[in-house]
Amino acid sequence: MSFIRKHGVVLGGALFVLAAGWLFVQPEPKLQNKLDLSVIPMEYAGYYGRDIDITDVPIEEQLAPQAILFRDYEKGGDRPITLCLVYNYARRSRSFHDPHVCYPAQGFKLRQLPSRVINVGGMDVTAHVMIAEKNHQESMIVYWYMSGDKPLEERGGREGFLKAAVMSRLRRDLGVSNMVRVSTPILYGEETAFEQLHSFLKAYFPHIRKVRADVAQEPMPARRLWTSGPAGKAGVVLMLILPLALVAVSLAKPKESGSG
C-alpha cells in the first residue's frame, strides 16, 4: 500500500494516458483494393506509351510504394515525355519520392524555376518546375502532389507541399497520396518544353484522376468496445477508472490512528 501511496500519481497517470491513447486514437484506414493503373492509357490523343523497365532501380525497396507507373510517351517527332506516378497508401511508405532528392542522387544538377499555376482537366494546380542537367543535356521537370484526386495546395514552395502531405498522414485523414511528375529533354527552349508537358498533362491528367482507392476507416477501439455489448462497456470504463483510482488513493491523506 505504501508503494501505491508513494508512486500512485505517476503510475496512475501513465496508465491513464496509455489507456486513453489506445482507446481514442483513430486507426489507420485500410486499403480494400489494389490500385488499378490500367485506366491510364498507353495510347491517347496521339501519344504512344512504352513502360520503362525499373527492375534495377531500387524504388520498391527504398520507398515501399503502393503502386508505380514509369512510362515514356512519344507524339510525332517530339522527344519523349516521361510520366512518373508514385502512389503511397496512408503511412505505410517511407518517402514521397521528392525529385530534389532522387535527381541529385543520379548525378543531376537542379535549377529551381518559379512555380506555375496550370489548368489540367478543368482543375487548377500549382506545379513545381525545375531544370535537371547532366552531361550537358537539360530536361524540364514539372510535378506536384495529390491527396486522393485533389492536389495538395500549400504555400511555401516545395517544403509546403511536403508539410501538407506529412500533416495529412499524421491526422490519418489521407487514404492514398501520389506524386505526379512529367519530364522531357529541352531542345527548343524552356518555354517550348513547358508547353509540351502542359499539353500532355491536359490530355492525361483526367485519366490519372480515375485511379481510385477503396479505403475503409475502422472505428476507434473505444467505440468498437462500447458497441460490442455490456462486457465491452465495462472494459472501457475499467481502463479509464482504475488508473484514476490509483491517483486518488495516492493523493488521499492517510487516517490518523487514535491515541489511548
C-alpha positions in Angstrom: 0.0 0.0 0.0 2.9 2.3 0.8 4.2 1.8 -2.8 0.8 2.9 -4.3 0.7 6.0 -2.0 4.2 7.0 -3.0 4.0 6.3 -6.7 0.3 6.1 -7.5 0.1 9.6 -9.2 2.9 8.7 -11.7 1.7 5.2 -12.2 -1.9 6.0 -12.5 -1.3 9.0 -14.8 0.9 6.9 -17.1 -1.7 4.1 -17.2 -4.5 6.6 -17.9 -2.5 8.2 -20.8 -1.7 4.8 -22.3 -5.4 3.6 -22.0 -6.8 6.8 -23.4 -4.2 6.9 -26.2 -5.2 3.4 -27.3 -8.9 3.8 -26.8 -9.4 7.1 -28.6 -6.8 7.1 -31.4 -8.3 6.7 -34.9 -7.0 3.6 -36.5 -5.1 3.9 -39.8 -7.5 3.4 -42.7 -7.3 0.1 -44.7 -7.0 -0.1 -48.4 -9.6 -2.5 -49.7 -8.4 -2.8 -53.3 -5.3 -2.9 -55.4 -4.8 0.3 -57.3 -5.6 -0.2 -61.0 -3.3 1.8 -63.2 -4.6 0.3 -66.4 -7.1 3.3 -66.6 -4.1 5.4 -67.7 -4.0 4.5 -71.4 -0.9 3.6 -73.4 -2.2 5.4 -76.4 -4.3 8.5 -76.3 -4.6 11.9 -78.1 -1.7 10.9 -80.5 0.6 9.9 -77.7 2.1 6.4 -77.7 3.4 5.0 -74.4 6.2 2.5 -73.5 6.7 1.3 -70.0 10.3 1.8 -68.6 12.0 -1.1 -67.0 12.8 -0.2 -63.4 13.9 -3.6 -62.3 17.4 -2.3 -61.5 16.0 0.8 -59.8 15.5 0.2 -56.1 12.3 2.2 -55.8 10.3 -0.6 -54.4 12.8 -1.3 -51.6 13.5 2.3 -50.8 10.0 3.8 -50.9 7.7 0.8 -50.3 5.0 2.4 -52.5 1.6 1.0 -53.2 1.9 1.4 -56.9 4.3 2.9 -59.5 3.9 3.9 -63.1 7.0 4.9 -65.0 6.4 5.4 -68.7 7.7 7.2 -71.8 5.2 8.8 -74.2 6.0 9.9 -77.7 4.0 12.0 -80.2 5.1 12.7 -83.7 8.8 13.6 -83.9 8.9 15.2 -80.4 11.3 14.0 -77.8 9.6 11.6 -75.3 7.7 12.8 -72.2 8.3 10.7 -69.2 5.4 10.2 -66.8 6.2 9.1 -63.3 3.4 8.3 -60.7 4.2 7.1 -57.3 1.3 6.1 -55.1 1.6 5.9 -51.3 -1.1 4.4 -49.1 -1.7 6.1 -45.7 1.5 5.8 -43.6 3.0 2.6 -45.0 5.5 4.3 -47.3 8.7 5.9 -46.2 9.1 8.6 -48.8 7.3 11.0 -51.1 10.0 10.4 -53.8 11.0 14.0 -53.8 12.7 14.9 -57.1 15.1 17.2 -55.1 16.4 14.0 -53.6 16.2 11.4 -56.4 17.7 13.5 -59.2 20.9 14.6 -57.4 21.3 11.0 -56.3 21.5 10.1 -60.0 24.1 12.8 -60.8 21.8 15.6 -62.0 22.3 19.3 -61.2 19.0 21.0 -60.4 17.9 24.6 -61.1 14.6 25.6 -59.5 12.2 27.8 -61.5 9.1 29.6 -60.2 6.0 27.5 -59.6 3.3 27.7 -62.3 -0.4 27.5 -61.9 -1.7 25.3 -64.8 -5.1 24.1 -65.7 -5.3 20.3 -66.3 -8.6 18.6 -67.0 -10.5 21.6 -65.7 -8.6 21.8 -62.5 -6.0 24.4 -61.5 -2.9 23.0 -59.8 0.2 24.8 -58.6 3.1 22.8 -60.1 6.8 22.9 -59.2 9.1 23.5 -62.2 12.8 22.8 -62.4 15.6 22.1 -64.8 17.8 19.0 -64.4 21.2 18.9 -66.1 23.5 16.0 -66.7 26.2 15.5 -69.3 25.3 18.9 -70.9 21.8 17.8 -71.5 18.9 19.7 -69.8 15.5 18.4 -69.1 12.4 20.2 -67.7 10.5 18.6 -64.8 7.0 19.5 -63.7 5.5 17.9 -60.6 3.0 18.2 -57.8 1.5 16.0 -55.0 -2.0 14.7 -54.8 -4.3 13.7 -51.9 -6.9 11.4 -53.3 -7.9 13.0 -56.6 -7.2 16.6 -55.4 -3.9 18.5 -55.5 -2.2 19.4 -52.2 -2.3 23.2 -52.2 0.1 24.8 -49.7 2.1 28.0 -49.8 5.8 27.9 -49.1 7.2 26.1 -52.1 8.5 22.5 -52.0 8.6 22.4 -48.2 5.0 23.4 -48.1 3.8 20.6 -50.3 5.7 18.0 -48.2 4.5 19.6 -45.0 0.9 19.3 -46.2 1.4 15.7 -47.2 3.0 14.8 -43.9 0.4 16.6 -41.8 -2.4 14.8 -43.7 -0.8 11.5 -42.8 -0.3 12.4 -39.2 -4.0 13.3 -39.0 -4.8 10.0 -40.7 -7.3 11.7 -43.0 -5.4 10.6 -46.1 -6.1 7.4 -47.9 -3.8 7.4 -50.9 -1.5 10.1 -51.9 0.7 10.3 -55.0 3.2 12.4 -56.9 2.5 13.4 -60.5 5.7 14.1 -62.4 6.5 14.7 -66.0 9.7 15.5 -67.7 11.2 16.0 -71.2 14.5 17.0 -72.7 14.9 20.7 -73.6 15.6 21.1 -77.3 13.9 24.4 -78.4 13.9 26.4 -75.2 12.4 26.2 -71.8 9.0 27.6 -72.6 8.5 25.2 -75.6 9.4 22.3 -73.3 6.9 23.5 -70.7 4.1 23.8 -73.2 4.8 20.3 -74.4 4.5 19.0 -70.9 1.4 21.1 -70.3 -0.3 19.7 -73.4 0.5 16.2 -72.3 -0.9 16.8 -68.8 -4.1 18.4 -70.2 -4.7 15.1 -72.1 -3.7 12.6 -69.5 -4.5 14.1 -66.1 -8.2 13.3 -66.3 -7.1 9.6 -66.7 -4.7 9.9 -63.8 -7.6 11.1 -61.6 -9.6 7.9 -62.5 -7.2 5.8 -60.3 -9.5 5.1 -57.4 -8.8 3.7 -53.9 -11.4 1.9 -51.9 -10.4 3.0 -48.3 -12.3 1.8 -45.2 -12.0 3.6 -41.9 -12.4 1.5 -38.8 -13.9 2.9 -35.7 -11.8 3.9 -32.7 -11.2 1.0 -30.2 -13.4 2.8 -27.6 -16.4 2.9 -29.9 -15.8 -0.7 -31.1 -15.8 -2.0 -27.5 -18.6 0.2 -26.4 -20.9 -1.0 -29.1 -19.9 -4.7 -28.6 -22.1 -5.2 -25.5 -22.0 -4.9 -21.7 -18.6 -6.5 -21.4 -17.1 -4.0 -23.8 -18.6 -1.1 -22.0 -17.2 -2.4 -18.7 -13.8 -2.8 -20.3 -13.8 0.9 -21.4 -14.9 2.1 -18.0 -12.4 0.0 -16.1 -9.4 1.0 -18.3 -10.2 4.7 -17.6 -11.4 4.4 -13.9 -8.7 2.1 -12.5 -5.7 4.5 -13.3 -7.7 7.4 -11.8 -8.4 5.3 -8.7 -4.6 4.8 -8.3 -4.1 8.5 -8.4 -7.0 9.1 -5.9 -5.5 6.5 -3.5 -2.1 8.1 -3.7 -3.4 11.6 -3.0 -5.7 10.6 -0.2 -4.5 11.5 3.3 -3.8 8.5 5.5 -6.1 8.2 8.5 -4.5 9.2 11.8 -4.5 6.4 14.3 -6.3 7.3 17.5 -4.4 7.5 20.8 -5.4 5.9 24.0 
